[in-house]
Amino acid sequence: MRRQAVGNLLSTALDAALAGQTPAARAYLRRERTMWPDRSLAEHVAVAERRFVAAVTAVGAAAGAAAAAPGVGTVAGAATNLAEIGAFVEANVFYVLVVAEIHDALPDDPARVRALVLAVLLGDVSEAVVRSAGKLGRYWGREFAQGLPTEAIELANSVLGKRFMTRWGTRQGALLLGREFPVLIGAAIGGVGNRVIARKVVGSVAEAFGPAPPAITSRGSGWMPD
């Protein structure tokens, strides 16, 4: 029952994040560009990375502490942790989209956005699919998002969607159990577990997009100040 709940929540959270976080990522970068006009694109990536890792670590620790706190029942504790999974997925999707936008690699087509996010979040698991789909180069994020034919995107969404539910469902199920240990242990497992996964995502993002471009591209990356 717990495994099914985690899987259902992952699917729902992913759909919600993909729908809501694309405009949020673009708005965030416009705001950052306006507030910090002298920052390089590499600095914007570094700031987004720090905020992402700090946020998911804090969310995991808070959920673990809340779920294991004295007086919190099993059902309430599980509900707290399930809610945390949704927030965690949303933060991961947002970070991928922010970096994609910096690299001028965030497509408008929702199917392409979904395929790109899944490929990046899965990292090495998705590499074979990504490369075979279009014979892509080393830093494949932008080419994957904008250059693959529609049938390749459809295939990627089908294959990677199943892999995402399997891999991330297993990870989150294990963390959910760990966060229900006594309060300090649960907080530590939640925080450290989320941080480990976040660091892997940071690595996958770097492998997909490579170093930040030295300047804004001709398209303007869609996030120049108004």
Salt bridges, closest charged atoms under 4 A:
ASP15 OD1 - ARG114 NH1 2.85
GLU32 OE1 - ARG39 NH1 3.11
GLU32 OE1 - ARG51 NH1 3.24
GLU49 OE2 - ARG199 NH1 2.96
GLU84 OE1 - ARG179 NH2 2.98
GLU101 OE1 - ARG26 NE 3.52
ASP104 OD2 - ARG142 NH2 3.37
ASP104 OD1 - ARG219 NE 2.48
ASP108 OD1 - ARG26 NH2 3.23
ASP109 OD2 - ARG112 NE 3.94
ASP124 OD1 - ARG167 NH1 3.47
GLU127 OE2 - ARG131 NE 3.04
GLU180 OE2 - ARG2 NH1 3.09
